[in-house]
Amino acid sequence: MPGDLVIRDGSVVRIEGREVARLKAVSKRGEKLVPGPVGRIPGHCYYLGTAHADGFDSRYADVGFVCQDRIVGTGDSVL
């Protein structure tokens, strides 16, 4: 949520002290993954995550915090 504190402790990403994800150095295809932002989540922005260990979400810089005007819906598992 906006205002929550995101920190990294090695490969562990924590929000308000609770572990929410673990970082990987490279993707399954061997592409380098750059860690995402840390600090207070800006107003009207969110940390978007997935429970999947190989998920591509806010834990990585290419996604980062996602601001409200960029969110158009939610996803549901198909499988």
N, C-alpha and C positions, 0 to 999 in steps of 0.2 A: 504494500500500500504506500501511497505517497508519504514521505517523512520517515519511513522505516530505514534502518541502517543495514546496509549490505557490506559484509567483510569477506575476505578470503583468508583462510588459514591453510597454507600449502595448496592442496588441490580441492579443499572443502570450501564450498560457498555457504555462508550463513546469513540469515536475515533475522535481526533482533535476537541473535545468539542461537537460533535453531538451524540445524543443517538442512539445506534444501536441495543441494546438488553437489556433485563432484566433477571436477574438470578433467578433461582428457587433453593430452598434448597434440594428438593428431586424430583426424576422422578415420572412419573405416577405409576410406579411399587413400589415406596417407597424406591428406591436406593438413597443414599446420592450423591449429585452432588457437586463436588469441583470446586470453581471458577478458571478460566483459568488465563493465564499470563497477566500482565500489564507492561507498559513501551513502549519503542520504538520497533516497529516491525523490526526484523533483516532484513538485506539485503537478497533478493531473497526469502523472506517468506511473508505470507499473513495472515490476519485475515479472515477466511471463516465463513460466517454466513448465516442464513436463516431467513426469515420473520416470520416463524411459532413460536409461543410462546413456544411450547414444542420441538423445534428443538434442536438437539445435535450437537453443532458446537464449534467454537473457544472460546465461552464464558466459556467453561468448560475445566478443566485441562486435561482430557483424550484426548482431541483433540488439544487444544492449537494453537499456530501459526503453519501454514502448509507451509513447504518450497517447492519451485518450483519443485524440483525433485520428490516430492510425488504426484503432481497433474497430473492426467491422462485424465481428461475430465471435462465436466460440466453435471449438471443434469437438467432435465425438468420435470415439473409437469405432471403427467399422468391423474389425476382426474380433 
